[in-house]
């Protein structure tokens, strides 16, 4: 996958997190093969930022289904981005992240996460999200974020 494969209407997210770079494939220029690859995207919908992830074969488990760890990483990155936006881009870290897996995803599917900040206190945020493929619910998550420096 490369930047030419960006789904229509989406923009690739260039993450600065080393783990997310490894998971989502943001290898950047000069890396292995010298290509820029992306699997993590965002766009604005109804005034809110939403996120997409197109998993590759390397994100699948032995059954050919997207690994739960890849889905949890997508939740962490998406819900964390919503938390970051909600506190004017101040750093925040995950305190808890729980999820429910409801239906399988496969490599090549476009997974869309719509996070919602449900409560915002001075130093803690509560964020929930759903991952959908089209009209099918794949997973839900709830999270709590600690705003650093607050």
Phi, psi and omega in degrees: 000139176222182185296344176285344181266011180299128179301144181302133178089359182245155175241135178294143176261124174265104183275152177257356180279123183301321180293315179296323176302319180291317182289313186271353173085018178282083186271336175074168180297144176083354177280186181313122180081351178066024183249157172261124180236148180220149171221006185233128188223163172217166173196167177262131178223122181053041177079002180241147176278129176240167190228152177226151179219125175251098182292149177254177180303326181292347179268000185266157173271188182294345178267359181083011178258145179302128183298140178303327178295325177292321178293319178295322177295320177298316176300311183301315180293318183288311180292326176294323176294321177295320177297315180301315178298320185291339180244036176053042175064033170277148180295141176218148180238153181289126171265315176217150175210113178242148182218160174233125178266124188247329178206157186282154170241153181234156176307137181097338177294150173260108179270131181241128179247130176243097180278152177224126173282118184263338179202140181228115174254183184300317185235003183224141177236147175244126184226135175239164179201162175231144172248128181236152164240107187061236178263005183264126178281123181263315184200157174233158179210153172231141183216158174233135185236136175263122177279121182284141179081001181265000000 
